[in-house]
C-alpha cells in the first residue's frame, strides 16, 4: 500500500501543503509523514477516506451477519439482501 514515494518528512509537508493536497486529491492514495525519520501520521484525501470508512462499515456489517448466521440467528437470504441493498442505496442516494 505504501511505497517509498508515499513517505515524506512532515517538514516538507509544512513547506508545501498545496502541492501535497493536489497530489493526494489526484492519486486518492494515503501518504505517511515522518518526524525524525519515524512514521508519525498518515494524510489522505477526505473523499478517499470517507469511501474507505464506508467500505469498512460494510465489511463490519457483513461480518456481524456472518457471526449471527453461524449462531443460528440468521434471516432468509432474500430478506437479508433486500435490507442490505436498502442500506447501501440510502447511504449513496443522500
PDB file with one MODEL, atoms N, CA, C and O in Angstrom:
MODEL        1
ATOM      1  N   UNK A   1       0.820  -1.188   0.000  1.00  0.00           N
ATOM      2  CA  UNK A   1       0.000   0.000   0.000  1.00  0.00           C
ATOM      3  C   UNK A   1       0.868   1.257   0.000  1.00  0.00           C
ATOM      4  O   UNK A   1       0.606   2.199  -0.749  1.00  0.00           O
ATOM      5  N   UNK A   2       1.888   1.268   0.831  1.00  0.00           N
ATOM      6  CA  UNK A   2       2.775   2.433   0.871  1.00  0.00           C
ATOM      7  C   UNK A   2       4.054   2.108   0.107  1.00  0.00           C
ATOM      8  O   UNK A   2       4.578   0.997   0.183  1.00  0.00           O
ATOM      9  N   UNK A   3       4.540   3.093  -0.624  1.00  0.00           N
ATOM     10  CA  UNK A   3       5.798   2.952  -1.346  1.00  0.00           C
ATOM     11  C   UNK A   3       6.755   4.022  -0.839  1.00  0.00           C
ATOM     12  O   UNK A   3       6.373   4.886  -0.050  1.00  0.00           O
ATOM     13  N   UNK A   4       7.978   3.960  -1.291  1.00  0.00           N
ATOM     14  CA  UNK A   4       8.951   4.979  -0.891  1.00  0.00           C
ATOM     15  C   UNK A   4       8.499   6.366  -1.348  1.00  0.00           C
ATOM     16  O   UNK A   4       8.842   7.366  -0.717  1.00  0.00           O
ATOM     17  N   UNK A   5       7.736   6.436  -2.433  1.00  0.00           N
ATOM     18  CA  UNK A   5       7.243   7.725  -2.928  1.00  0.00           C
ATOM     19  C   UNK A   5       6.110   8.289  -2.079  1.00  0.00           C
ATOM     20  O   UNK A   5       5.728   9.446  -2.248  1.00  0.00           O
ATOM     21  N   UNK A   6       5.573   7.486  -1.173  1.00  0.00           N
ATOM     22  CA  UNK A   6       4.453   7.967  -0.355  1.00  0.00           C
ATOM     23  C   UNK A   6       4.873   8.262   1.084  1.00  0.00           C
ATOM     24  O   UNK A   6       4.022   8.442   1.955  1.00  0.00           O
ATOM     25  N   UNK A   7       6.174   8.312   1.334  1.00  0.00           N
ATOM     26  CA  UNK A   7       6.693   8.613   2.671  1.00  0.00           C
ATOM     27  C   UNK A   7       7.493   9.911   2.586  1.00  0.00           C
ATOM     28  O   UNK A   7       8.434  10.030   1.802  1.00  0.00           O
ATOM     29  N   UNK A   8       7.094  10.885   3.417  1.00  0.00           N
ATOM     30  CA  UNK A   8       7.705  12.216   3.343  1.00  0.00           C
ATOM     31  C   UNK A   8       7.889  12.801   4.743  1.00  0.00           C
ATOM     32  O   UNK A   8       7.135  12.470   5.657  1.00  0.00           O
ATOM     33  N   UNK A   9       8.889  13.670   4.914  1.00  0.00           N
ATOM     34  CA  UNK A   9       9.051  14.359   6.195  1.00  0.00           C
ATOM     35  C   UNK A   9       7.918  15.366   6.406  1.00  0.00           C
ATOM     36  O   UNK A   9       7.479  16.024   5.463  1.00  0.00           O
ATOM     37  N   UNK A  10       7.457  15.479   7.633  1.00  0.00           N
ATOM     38  CA  UNK A  10       6.389  16.429   7.943  1.00  0.00           C
ATOM     39  C   UNK A  10       6.834  17.861   7.636  1.00  0.00           C
ATOM     40  O   UNK A  10       6.007  18.708   7.299  1.00  0.00           O
ATOM     41  N   UNK A  11       8.122  18.130   7.750  1.00  0.00           N
ATOM     42  CA  UNK A  11       8.628  19.477   7.449  1.00  0.00           C
ATOM     43  C   UNK A  11       8.411  19.826   5.975  1.00  0.00           C
ATOM     44  O   UNK A  11       8.122  20.976   5.645  1.00  0.00           O
ATOM     45  N   UNK A  12       8.548  18.841   5.094  1.00  0.00           N
ATOM     46  CA  UNK A  12       8.305  19.074   3.668  1.00  0.00           C
ATOM     47  C   UNK A  12       6.820  19.356   3.429  1.00  0.00           C
ATOM     48  O   UNK A  12       6.464  20.230   2.639  1.00  0.00           O
ATOM     49  N   UNK A  13       5.971  18.614   4.114  1.00  0.00           N
ATOM     50  CA  UNK A  13       4.520  18.840   4.028  1.00  0.00           C
ATOM     51  C   UNK A  13       4.179  20.250   4.511  1.00  0.00           C
ATOM     52  O   UNK A  13       3.346  20.927   3.909  1.00  0.00           O
ATOM     53  N   UNK A  14       4.811  20.687   5.582  1.00  0.00           N
ATOM     54  CA  UNK A  14       4.553  22.025   6.134  1.00  0.00           C
ATOM     55  C   UNK A  14       4.973  23.135   5.173  1.00  0.00           C
ATOM     56  O   UNK A  14       4.333  24.184   5.116  1.00  0.00           O
ATOM     57  N   UNK A  15       6.046  22.904   4.419  1.00  0.00           N
ATOM     58  CA  UNK A  15       6.535  23.914   3.470  1.00  0.00           C
ATOM     59  C   UNK A  15       5.705  23.963   2.191  1.00  0.00           C
ATOM     60  O   UNK A  15       5.596  25.017   1.566  1.00  0.00           O
ATOM     61  N   UNK A  16       5.118  22.826   1.795  1.00  0.00           N
ATOM     62  CA  UNK A  16       4.408  22.756   0.510  1.00  0.00           C
ATOM     63  C   UNK A  16       3.039  22.076   0.647  1.00  0.00           C
ATOM     64  O   UNK A  16       2.775  21.096  -0.050  1.00  0.00           O
ATOM     65  N   UNK A  17       2.175  22.570   1.522  1.00  0.00           N
ATOM     66  CA  UNK A  17       0.892  21.874   1.720  1.00  0.00           C
ATOM     67  C   UNK A  17       0.027  21.817   0.462  1.00  0.00           C
ATOM     68  O   UNK A  17      -0.632  20.805   0.221  1.00  0.00           O
ATOM     69  N   UNK A  18       0.013  22.874  -0.342  1.00  0.00           N
ATOM     70  CA  UNK A  18      -0.829  22.882  -1.554  1.00  0.00           C
ATOM     71  C   UNK A  18      -0.403  21.780  -2.523  1.00  0.00           C
ATOM     72  O   UNK A  18      -1.243  21.131  -3.146  1.00  0.00           O
ATOM     73  N   UNK A  19       0.899  21.578  -2.643  1.00  0.00           N
ATOM     74  CA  UNK A  19       1.429  20.526  -3.521  1.00  0.00           C
ATOM     75  C   UNK A  19       0.964  19.144  -3.037  1.00  0.00           C
ATOM     76  O   UNK A  19       0.563  18.295  -3.833  1.00  0.00           O
ATOM     77  N   UNK A  20       1.028  18.942  -1.735  1.00  0.00           N
ATOM     78  CA  UNK A  20       0.600  17.664  -1.162  1.00  0.00           C
ATOM     79  C   UNK A  20      -0.899  17.444  -1.357  1.00  0.00           C
ATOM     80  O   UNK A  20      -1.333  16.357  -1.739  1.00  0.00           O
ATOM     81  N   UNK A  21      -1.675  18.480  -1.090  1.00  0.00           N
ATOM     82  CA  UNK A  21      -3.130  18.356  -1.223  1.00  0.00           C
ATOM     83  C   UNK A  21      -3.503  18.029  -2.666  1.00  0.00           C
ATOM     84  O   UNK A  21      -4.360  17.180  -2.909  1.00  0.00           O
ATOM     85  N   UNK A  22      -2.873  18.690  -3.609  1.00  0.00           N
ATOM     86  CA  UNK A  22      -3.143  18.428  -5.026  1.00  0.00           C
ATOM     87  C   UNK A  22      -2.836  16.968  -5.365  1.00  0.00           C
ATOM     88  O   UNK A  22      -3.631  16.301  -6.027  1.00  0.00           O
ATOM     89  N   UNK A  23      -1.684  16.476  -4.911  1.00  0.00           N
ATOM     90  CA  UNK A  23      -1.291  15.093  -5.190  1.00  0.00           C
ATOM     91  C   UNK A  23      -2.230  14.102  -4.506  1.00  0.00           C
ATOM     92  O   UNK A  23      -2.619  13.103  -5.109  1.00  0.00           O
ATOM     93  N   UNK A  24      -2.596  14.369  -3.253  1.00  0.00           N
ATOM     94  CA  UNK A  24      -3.493  13.480  -2.515  1.00  0.00           C
ATOM     95  C   UNK A  24      -4.852  13.385  -3.194  1.00  0.00           C
ATOM     96  O   UNK A  24      -5.430  12.301  -3.281  1.00  0.00           O
ATOM     97  N   UNK A  25      -5.363  14.507  -3.673  1.00  0.00           N
ATOM     98  CA  UNK A  25      -6.655  14.502  -4.374  1.00  0.00           C
ATOM     99  C   UNK A  25      -6.564  13.750  -5.700  1.00  0.00           C
ATOM    100  O   UNK A  25      -7.501  13.056  -6.093  1.00  0.00           O
ATOM    101  N   UNK A  26      -5.435  13.892  -6.380  1.00  0.00           N
ATOM    102  CA  UNK A  26      -5.266  13.249  -7.684  1.00  0.00           C
ATOM    103  C   UNK A  26      -5.107  11.735  -7.546  1.00  0.00           C
ATOM    104  O   UNK A  26      -5.751  10.973  -8.267  1.00  0.00           O
ATOM    105  N   UNK A  27      -4.257  11.302  -6.628  1.00  0.00           N
ATOM    106  CA  UNK A  27      -3.947   9.871  -6.520  1.00  0.00           C
ATOM    107  C   UNK A  27      -4.941   9.099  -5.662  1.00  0.00           C
ATOM    108  O   UNK A  27      -5.105   7.891  -5.831  1.00  0.00           O
ATOM    109  N   UNK A  28      -5.610   9.801  -4.732  1.00  0.00           N
ATOM    110  CA  UNK A  28      -6.534   9.160  -3.777  1.00  0.00           C
ATOM    111  C   UNK A  28      -5.816   8.168  -2.861  1.00  0.00           C
ATOM    112  O   UNK A  28      -6.456   7.351  -2.200  1.00  0.00           O
ATOM    113  N   UNK A  29      -4.478   8.243  -2.826  1.00  0.00           N
ATOM    114  CA  UNK A  29      -3.682   7.336  -2.006  1.00  0.00           C
ATOM    115  C   UNK A  29      -3.172   8.056  -0.756  1.00  0.00           C
ATOM    116  O   UNK A  29      -2.781   9.221  -0.832  1.00  0.00           O
ATOM    117  N   UNK A  30      -3.173   7.376   0.388  1.00  0.00           N
ATOM    118  CA  UNK A  30      -2.647   7.995   1.607  1.00  0.00           C
ATOM    119  C   UNK A  30      -1.123   8.119   1.544  1.00  0.00           C
ATOM    120  O   UNK A  30      -0.456   7.395   0.805  1.00  0.00           O
ATOM    121  N   UNK A  31      -0.595   9.043   2.326  1.00  0.00           N
ATOM    122  CA  UNK A  31       0.846   9.216   2.427  1.00  0.00           C
ATOM    123  C   UNK A  31       1.239   9.272   3.899  1.00  0.00           C
ATOM    124  O   UNK A  31       0.469   9.729   4.744  1.00  0.00           O
ATOM    125  N   UNK A  32       2.430   8.807   4.188  1.00  0.00           N
ATOM    126  CA  UNK A  32       2.964   8.803   5.550  1.00  0.00           C
ATOM    127  C   UNK A  32       3.858  10.021   5.728  1.00  0.00           C
ATOM    128  O   UNK A  32       4.700  10.316   4.880  1.00  0.00           O
ATOM    129  N   UNK A  33       3.664  10.726   6.839  1.00  0.00           N
ATOM    130  CA  UNK A  33       4.546  11.838   7.186  1.00  0.00           C
ATOM    131  C   UNK A  33       5.406  11.401   8.361  1.00  0.00           C
ATOM    132  O   UNK A  33       4.917  10.807   9.322  1.00  0.00           O
ATOM    133  N   UNK A  34       6.697  11.707   8.265  1.00  0.00           N
ATOM    134  CA  UNK A  34       7.642  11.278   9.286  1.00  0.00           C
ATOM    135  C   UNK A  34       8.172  12.461  10.093  1.00  0.00           C
ATOM    136  O   UNK A  34       8.221  13.595   9.616  1.00  0.00           O
ATOM    137  N   UNK A  35       8.563  12.161  11.319  1.00  0.00           N
ATOM    138  CA  UNK A  35       9.259  13.109  12.183  1.00  0.00           C
ATOM    139  C   UNK A  35      10.534  12.405  12.622  1.00  0.00           C
ATOM    140  O   UNK A  35      10.488  11.328  13.216  1.00  0.00           O
ATOM    141  N   UNK A  36      11.667  13.020  12.325  1.00  0.00           N
ATOM    142  CA  UNK A  36      12.966  12.422  12.633  1.00  0.00           C
ATOM    143  C   UNK A  36      13.083  11.012  12.056  1.00  0.00           C
ATOM    144  O   UNK A  36      13.640  10.117  12.692  1.00  0.00           O
ATOM    145  N   UNK A  37      12.550  10.822  10.846  1.00  0.00           N
ATOM    146  CA  UNK A  37      12.664   9.543  10.155  1.00  0.00           C
ATOM    147  C   UNK A  37      11.691   8.469  10.601  1.00  0.00           C
ATOM    148  O   UNK A  37      11.718   7.354  10.080  1.00  0.00           O
ATOM    149  N   UNK A  38      10.832   8.791  11.557  1.00  0.00           N
ATOM    150  CA  UNK A  38       9.881   7.808  12.080  1.00  0.00           C
ATOM    151  C   UNK A  38       8.466   8.174  11.631  1.00  0.00           C
ATOM    152  O   UNK A  38       8.065   9.334  11.713  1.00  0.00           O
ATOM    153  N   UNK A  39       7.721   7.191  11.161  1.00  0.00           N
ATOM    154  CA  UNK A  39       6.341   7.431  10.737  1.00  0.00           C
ATOM    155  C   UNK A  39       5.531   7.947  11.918  1.00  0.00           C
ATOM    156  O   UNK A  39       5.531   7.345  12.991  1.00  0.00           O
ATOM    157  N   UNK A  40       4.834   9.077  11.713  1.00  0.00           N
ATOM    158  CA  UNK A  40       4.044   9.681  12.784  1.00  0.00           C
ATOM    159  C   UNK A  40       2.567   9.801  12.440  1.00  0.00           C
ATOM    160  O   UNK A  40       1.713   9.528  13.283  1.00  0.00           O
ATOM    161  N   UNK A  41       2.253  10.209  11.205  1.00  0.00           N
ATOM    162  CA  UNK A  41       0.854  10.387  10.809  1.00  0.00           C
ATOM    163  C   UNK A  41       0.664   9.952   9.357  1.00  0.00           C
ATOM    164  O   UNK A  41       1.605   9.879   8.567  1.00  0.00           O
ATOM    165  N   UNK A  42      -0.596   9.669   9.050  1.00  0.00           N
ATOM    166  CA  UNK A  42      -0.986   9.365   7.675  1.00  0.00           C
ATOM    167  C   UNK A  42      -1.952  10.456   7.233  1.00  0.00           C
ATOM    168  O   UNK A  42      -2.883  10.796   7.963  1.00  0.00           O
ATOM    169  N   UNK A  43      -1.735  11.006   6.041  1.00  0.00           N
ATOM    170  CA  UNK A  43      -2.647  12.007   5.482  1.00  0.00           C
ATOM    171  C   UNK A  43      -3.293  11.415   4.236  1.00  0.00           C
ATOM    172  O   UNK A  43      -2.685  10.639   3.498  1.00  0.00           O
ATOM    173  N   UNK A  44      -4.553  11.810   4.027  1.00  0.00           N
ATOM    174  CA  UNK A  44      -5.307  11.236   2.917  1.00  0.00           C
ATOM    175  C   UNK A  44      -6.373  12.220   2.461  1.00  0.00           C
ATOM    176  O   UNK A  44      -6.865  13.022   3.255  1.00  0.00           O
ATOM    177  N   UNK A  45      -6.729  12.160   1.190  1.00  0.00           N
ATOM    178  CA  UNK A  45      -7.823  12.942   0.637  1.00  0.00           C
ATOM    179  C   UNK A  45      -9.105  12.606   1.393  1.00  0.00           C
ATOM    180  O   UNK A  45      -9.359  11.438   1.688  1.00  0.00           O
ATOM    181  N   UNK A  46      -9.909  13.609   1.709  1.00  0.00           N
ATOM    182  CA  UNK A  46     -11.120  13.403   2.514  1.00  0.00           C
ATOM    183  C   UNK A  46     -12.111  12.464   1.837  1.00  0.00           C
ATOM    184  O   UNK A  46     -12.703  11.614   2.502  1.00  0.00           O
ATOM    185  N   UNK A  47     -12.299  12.601   0.542  1.00  0.00           N
ATOM    186  CA  UNK A  47     -13.246  11.735  -0.167  1.00  0.00           C
ATOM    187  C   UNK A  47     -12.777  10.280  -0.140  1.00  0.00           C
ATOM    188  O   UNK A  47     -13.580   9.374   0.083  1.00  0.00           O
ATOM    189  N   UNK A  48     -11.493  10.054  -0.365  1.00  0.00           N
ATOM    190  CA  UNK A  48     -10.951   8.697  -0.326  1.00  0.00           C
ATOM    191  C   UNK A  48     -11.094   8.113   1.078  1.00  0.00           C
ATOM    192  O   UNK A  48     -11.394   6.929   1.231  1.00  0.00           O
ATOM    193  N   UNK A  49     -10.882   8.941   2.102  1.00  0.00           N
ATOM    194  CA  UNK A  49     -11.041   8.485   3.480  1.00  0.00           C
ATOM    195  C   UNK A  49     -12.491   8.088   3.755  1.00  0.00           C
ATOM    196  O   UNK A  49     -12.750   7.049   4.364  1.00  0.00           O
ATOM    197  N   UNK A  50     -13.436   8.918   3.305  1.00  0.00           N
ATOM    198  CA  UNK A  50     -14.851   8.615   3.522  1.00  0.00           C
ATOM    199  C   UNK A  50     -15.240   7.309   2.827  1.00  0.00           C
ATOM    200  O   UNK A  50     -15.972   6.497   3.393  1.00  0.00           O
ATOM    201  N   UNK A  51     -14.753   7.112   1.612  1.00  0.00           N
ATOM    202  CA  UNK A  51     -15.042   5.870   0.892  1.00  0.00           C
ATOM    203  C   UNK A  51     -14.467   4.666   1.633  1.00  0.00           C
ATOM    204  O   UNK A  51     -15.100   3.613   1.701  1.00  0.00           O
ATOM    205  N   UNK A  52     -13.270   4.824   2.186  1.00  0.00           N
ATOM    206  CA  UNK A  52     -12.645   3.747   2.941  1.00  0.00           C
ATOM    207  C   UNK A  52     -13.457   3.425   4.196  1.00  0.00           C
ATOM    208  O   UNK A  52     -13.637   2.256   4.537  1.00  0.00           O
ATOM    209  N   UNK A  53     -13.943   4.451   4.876  1.00  0.00           N
ATOM    210  CA  UNK A  53     -14.749   4.244   6.077  1.00  0.00           C
ATOM    211  C   UNK A  53     -16.088   3.581   5.744  1.00  0.00           C
ATOM    212  O   UNK A  53     -16.566   2.735   6.500  1.00  0.00           O
ATOM    213  N   UNK A  54     -16.691   3.962   4.616  1.00  0.00           N
ATOM    214  CA  UNK A  54     -17.934   3.319   4.178  1.00  0.00           C
ATOM    215  C   UNK A  54     -17.708   1.838   3.897  1.00  0.00           C
ATOM    216  O   UNK A  54     -18.518   0.993   4.279  1.00  0.00           O
ATOM    217  N   UNK A  55     -16.603   1.534   3.227  1.00  0.00           N
ATOM    218  CA  UNK A  55     -16.279   0.141   2.930  1.00  0.00           C
ATOM    219  C   UNK A  55     -16.044  -0.641   4.217  1.00  0.00           C
ATOM    220  O   UNK A  55     -16.511  -1.772   4.350  1.00  0.00           O
ATOM    221  N   UNK A  56     -15.331  -0.053   5.153  1.00  0.00           N
ATOM    222  CA  UNK A  56     -15.087  -0.708   6.435  1.00  0.00           C
ATOM    223  C   UNK A  56     -16.394  -0.981   7.167  1.00  0.00           C
ATOM    224  O   UNK A  56     -16.567  -2.049   7.754  1.00  0.00           O
ATOM    225  N   UNK A  57     -17.306  -0.029   7.135  1.00  0.00           N
ATOM    226  CA  UNK A  57     -18.611  -0.209   7.767  1.00  0.00           C
ATOM    227  C   UNK A  57     -19.368  -1.372   7.137  1.00  0.00           C
ATOM    228  O   UNK A  57     -19.979  -2.176   7.842  1.00  0.00           O
ATOM    229  N   UNK A  58     -19.327  -1.460   5.819  1.00  0.00           N
ATOM    230  CA  UNK A  58     -19.995  -2.558   5.118  1.00  0.00           C
ATOM    231  C   UNK A  58     -19.366  -3.896   5.488  1.00  0.00           C
ATOM    232  O   UNK A  58     -20.077  -4.873   5.724  1.00  0.00           O
ATOM    233  N   UNK A  59     -18.059  -3.945   5.539  1.00  0.00           N
ATOM    234  CA  UNK A  59     -17.361  -5.179   5.908  1.00  0.00           C
ATOM    235  C   UNK A  59     -17.737  -5.603   7.322  1.00  0.00           C
ATOM    236  O   UNK A  59     -17.975  -6.784   7.573  1.00  0.00           O
ATOM    237  N   UNK A  60     -17.791  -4.643   8.249  1.00  0.00           N
ATOM    238  CA  UNK A  60     -18.179  -4.963   9.622  1.00  0.00           C
ATOM    239  C   UNK A  60     -19.604  -5.494   9.674  1.00  0.00           C
ATOM    240  O   UNK A  60     -19.886  -6.436  10.414  1.00  0.00           O
ATOM    241  N   UNK A  61     -20.511  -4.897   8.891  1.00  0.00           N
ATOM    242  CA  UNK A  61     -21.899  -5.346   8.857  1.00  0.00           C
ATOM    243  C   UNK A  61     -21.984  -6.778   8.348  1.00  0.00           C
ATOM    244  O   UNK A  61     -22.712  -7.597   8.909  1.00  0.00           O
ATOM    245  N   UNK A  62     -21.249  -7.079   7.293  1.00  0.00           N
ATOM    246  CA  UNK A  62     -21.242  -8.434   6.742  1.00  0.00           C
ATOM    247  C   UNK A  62     -20.668  -9.409   7.764  1.00  0.00           C
ATOM    248  O   UNK A  62     -21.168 -10.526   7.902  1.00  0.00           O
ATOM    249  N   UNK A  63     -19.635  -9.002   8.476  1.00  0.00           N
ATOM    250  CA  UNK A  63     -19.025  -9.862   9.490  1.00  0.00           C
ATOM    251  C   UNK A  63     -20.001 -10.158  10.625  1.00  0.00           C
ATOM    252  O   UNK A  63     -20.101 -11.298  11.079  1.00  0.00           O
ATOM    253  N   UNK A  64     -20.719  -9.134  11.082  1.00  0.00           N
ATOM    254  CA  UNK A  64     -21.720  -9.328  12.139  1.00  0.00           C
ATOM    255  C   UNK A  64     -22.799 -10.293  11.656  1.00  0.00           C
ATOM    256  O   UNK A  64     -23.228 -11.178  12.396  1.00  0.00           O
ATOM    257  N   UNK A  65     -23.233 -10.116  10.412  1.00  0.00           N
ATOM    258  CA  UNK A  65     -24.256 -11.005   9.850  1.00  0.00           C
ATOM    259  C   UNK A  65     -23.745 -12.436   9.758  1.00  0.00           C
ATOM    260  O   UNK A  65     -24.485 -13.376  10.050  1.00  0.00           O
ATOM    261  N   UNK A  66     -22.496 -12.612   9.358  1.00  0.00           N
ATOM    262  CA  UNK A  66     -21.916 -13.953   9.260  1.00  0.00           C
ATOM    263  C   UNK A  66     -21.829 -14.612  10.632  1.00  0.00           C
ATOM    264  O   UNK A  66     -22.107 -15.804  10.769  1.00  0.00           O
ATOM    265  N   UNK A  67     -21.446 -13.844  11.643  1.00  0.00           N
ATOM    266  CA  UNK A  67     -21.386 -14.388  13.004  1.00  0.00           C
ATOM    267  C   UNK A  67     -22.773 -14.772  13.501  1.00  0.00           C
ATOM    268  O   UNK A  67     -22.938 -15.812  14.138  1.00  0.00           O
ATOM    269  N   UNK A  68     -23.765 -13.943  13.216  1.00  0.00           N
ATOM    270  CA  UNK A  68     -25.143 -14.250  13.614  1.00  0.00           C
ATOM    271  C   UNK A  68     -25.624 -15.515  12.915  1.00  0.00           C
ATOM    272  O   UNK A  68     -26.286 -16.354  13.526  1.00  0.00           O
ATOM    273  N   UNK A  69     -25.293 -15.649  11.647  1.00  0.00           N
ATOM    274  CA  UNK A  69     -25.685 -16.839  10.893  1.00  0.00           C
ATOM    275  C   UNK A  69     -25.057 -18.083  11.504  1.00  0.00           C
ATOM    276  O   UNK A  69     -25.717 -19.112  11.649  1.00  0.00           O
ATOM    277  N   UNK A  70     -23.772 -17.986  11.863  1.00  0.00           N
ATOM    278  CA  UNK A  70     -23.083 -19.122  12.478  1.00  0.00           C
ATOM    279  C   UNK A  70     -23.734 -19.541  13.789  1.00  0.00           C
ATOM    280  O   UNK A  70     -23.684 -20.713  14.161  1.00  0.00           O
ATOM    281  N   UNK A  71     -24.346 -18.588  14.494  1.00  0.00           N
ATOM    282  CA  UNK A  71     -25.031 -18.876  15.761  1.00  0.00           C
ATOM    283  C   UNK A  71     -26.467 -19.342  15.537  1.00  0.00           C
ATOM    284  O   UNK A  71     -27.161 -19.699  16.488  1.00  0.00           O
ATOM    285  N   UNK A  72     -26.909 -19.339  14.290  1.00  0.00           N
ATOM    286  CA  UNK A  72     -28.283 -19.728  14.002  1.00  0.00           C
ATOM    287  C   UNK A  72     -29.270 -18.584  14.119  1.00  0.00           C
ATOM    288  O   UNK A  72     -30.480 -18.808  14.120  1.00  0.00           O
ATOM    289  N   UNK A  73     -28.769 -17.359  14.217  1.00  0.00           N
ATOM    290  CA  UNK A  73     -29.632 -16.181  14.355  1.00  0.00           C
ATOM    291  C   UNK A  73     -29.821 -15.477  13.017  1.00  0.00           C
ATOM    292  O   UNK A  73     -29.937 -14.252  12.978  1.00  0.00           O
ATOM    293  N   UNK A  74     -29.854 -16.218  11.940  1.00  0.00           N
ATOM    294  CA  UNK A  74     -29.911 -15.615  10.616  1.00  0.00           C
ATOM    295  C   UNK A  74     -31.313 -15.271  10.153  1.00  0.00           C
ATOM    296  O   UNK A  74     -32.305 -15.553  10.827  1.00  0.00           O
ATOM    297  N   UNK A  75     -31.365 -14.653   8.981  1.00  0.00           N
ATOM    298  CA  UNK A  75     -32.606 -14.301   8.298  1.00  0.00           C
ATOM    299  C   UNK A  75     -32.591 -15.030   6.963  1.00  0.00           C
ATOM    300  O   UNK A  75     -31.537 -15.469   6.503  1.00  0.00           O
ATOM    301  N   UNK A  76     -33.753 -15.159   6.344  1.00  0.00           N
ATOM    302  CA  UNK A  76     -33.747 -15.697   4.981  1.00  0.00           C
ATOM    303  C   UNK A  76     -32.863 -14.820   4.093  1.00  0.00           C
ATOM    304  O   UNK A  76     -32.873 -13.596   4.223  1.00  0.00           O
ATOM    305  N   UNK A  77     -32.110 -15.435   3.204  1.00  0.00           N
ATOM    306  CA  UNK A  77     -31.127 -14.708   2.404  1.00  0.00           C
ATOM    307  C   UNK A  77     -31.763 -13.580   1.594  1.00  0.00           C
ATOM    308  O   UNK A  77     -31.173 -12.506   1.469  1.00  0.00           O
ATOM    309  N   UNK A  78     -32.941 -13.802   1.051  1.00  0.00           N
ATOM    310  CA  UNK A  78     -33.587 -12.754   0.257  1.00  0.00           C
ATOM    311  C   UNK A  78     -33.889 -11.530   1.121  1.00  0.00           C
ATOM    312  O   UNK A  78     -33.686 -10.397   0.685  1.00  0.00           O
ATOM    313  N   UNK A  79     -34.366 -11.750   2.328  1.00  0.00           N
ATOM    314  CA  UNK A  79     -34.662 -10.643   3.241  1.00  0.00           C
ATOM    315  C   UNK A  79     -33.374  -9.908   3.617  1.00  0.00           C
ATOM    316  O   UNK A  79     -33.336  -8.678   3.632  1.00  0.00           O
ATOM    317  N   UNK A  80     -32.342 -10.657   3.914  1.00  0.00           N
ATOM    318  CA  UNK A  80     -31.066 -10.043   4.308  1.00  0.00           C
ATOM    319  C   UNK A  80     -30.501  -9.180   3.179  1.00  0.00           C
ATOM    320  O   UNK A  80     -30.041  -8.063   3.420  1.00  0.00           O
ATOM    321  N   UNK A  81     -30.536  -9.696   1.947  1.00  0.00           N
ATOM    322  CA  UNK A  81     -30.012  -8.924   0.821  1.00  0.00           C
ATOM    323  C   UNK A  81     -30.864  -7.700   0.531  1.00  0.00           C
ATOM    324  O   UNK A  81     -30.331  -6.648   0.179  1.00  0.00           O
ATOM    325  N   UNK A  82     -32.171  -7.819   0.673  1.00  0.00           N
ATOM    326  CA  UNK A  82     -33.040  -6.657   0.469  1.00  0.00           C
ATOM    327  C   UNK A  82     -32.729  -5.560   1.481  1.00  0.00           C
ATOM    328  O   UNK A  82     -32.663  -4.385   1.123  1.00  0.00           O
ATOM    329  N   UNK A  83     -32.538  -5.938   2.741  1.00  0.00           N
ATOM    330  CA  UNK A  83     -32.208  -4.960   3.783  1.00  0.00           C
ATOM    331  C   UNK A  83     -30.838  -4.328   3.528  1.00  0.00           C
ATOM    332  O   UNK A  83     -30.665  -3.121   3.691  1.00  0.00           O
ATOM    333  N   UNK A  84     -29.872  -5.150   3.130  1.00  0.00           N
ATOM    334  CA  UNK A  84     -28.531  -4.640   2.841  1.00  0.00           C
ATOM    335  C   UNK A  84     -28.568  -3.701   1.636  1.00  0.00           C
ATOM    336  O   UNK A  84     -27.917  -2.656   1.640  1.00  0.00           O
ATOM    337  N   UNK A  85     -29.320  -4.070   0.617  1.00  0.00           N
ATOM    338  CA  UNK A  85     -29.455  -3.233  -0.576  1.00  0.00           C
ATOM    339  C   UNK A  85     -30.057  -1.875  -0.220  1.00  0.00           C
ATOM    340  O   UNK A  85     -29.587  -0.845  -0.702  1.00  0.00           O
ATOM    341  N   UNK A  86     -31.089  -1.866   0.617  1.00  0.00           N
ATOM    342  CA  UNK A  86     -31.718  -0.610   1.042  1.00  0.00           C
ATOM    343  C   UNK A  86     -30.722   0.259   1.816  1.00  0.00           C
ATOM    344  O   UNK A  86     -30.665   1.475   1.632  1.00  0.00           O
ATOM    345  N   UNK A  87     -29.944  -0.383   2.677  1.00  0.00           N
ATOM    346  CA  UNK A  87     -28.968   0.355   3.481  1.00  0.00           C
ATOM    347  C   UNK A  87     -27.902   0.995   2.587  1.00  0.00           C
ATOM    348  O   UNK A  87     -27.539   2.156   2.778  1.00  0.00           O
ATOM    349  N   UNK A  88     -27.411   0.243   1.627  1.00  0.00           N
ATOM    350  CA  UNK A  88     -26.382   0.764   0.723  1.00  0.00           C
ATOM    351  C   UNK A  88     -26.946   1.895  -0.126  1.00  0.00           C
ATOM    352  O   UNK A  88     -26.300   2.931  -0.278  1.00  0.00           O
ATOM    353  N   UNK A  89     -28.138   1.713  -0.680  1.00  0.00           N
ATOM    354  CA  UNK A  89     -28.745   2.744  -1.521  1.00  0.00           C
ATOM    355  C   UNK A  89     -29.005   4.019  -0.734  1.00  0.00           C
ATOM    356  O   UNK A  89     -28.785   5.117  -1.247  1.00  0.00           O
ATOM    357  N   UNK A  90     -29.469   3.891   0.502  1.00  0.00           N
ATOM    358  CA  UNK A  90     -29.744   5.090   1.299  1.00  0.00           C
ATOM    359  C   UNK A  90     -28.459   5.855   1.594  1.00  0.00           C
ATOM    360  O   UNK A  90     -28.478   7.081   1.703  1.00  0.00           O
ATOM    361  N   UNK A  91     -27.360   5.151   1.723  1.00  0.00           N
ATOM    362  CA  UNK A  91     -26.081   5.789   2.017  1.00  0.00           C
ATOM    363  C   UNK A  91     -25.577   6.600   0.821  1.00  0.00           C
ATOM    364  O   UNK A  91     -24.965   7.653   1.001  1.00  0.00           O
ATOM    365  N   UNK A  92     -25.830   6.118  -0.388  1.00  0.00           N
ATOM    366  CA  UNK A  92     -25.297   6.776  -1.579  1.00  0.00           C
ATOM    367  C   UNK A  92     -26.316   7.649  -2.299  1.00  0.00           C
ATOM    368  O   UNK A  92     -25.954   8.367  -3.231  1.00  0.00           O
ATOM    369  N   UNK A  93     -27.577   7.604  -1.892  1.00  0.00           N
ATOM    370  CA  UNK A  93     -28.604   8.436  -2.519  1.00  0.00           C
ATOM    371  C   UNK A  93     -28.822   9.742  -1.779  1.00  0.00           C
ATOM    372  O   UNK A  93     -29.709  10.512  -2.148  1.00  0.00           O
ATOM    373  N   UNK A  94     -28.043  10.011  -0.751  1.00  0.00           N
ATOM    374  CA  UNK A  94     -28.227  11.218   0.063  1.00  0.00           C
ATOM    375  C   UNK A  94     -27.923  12.461  -0.712  1.00  0.00           C
ATOM    376  O   UNK A  94     -28.027  13.564  -0.176  1.00  0.00           O
TER     377      UNK A  94
ENDMDL
END
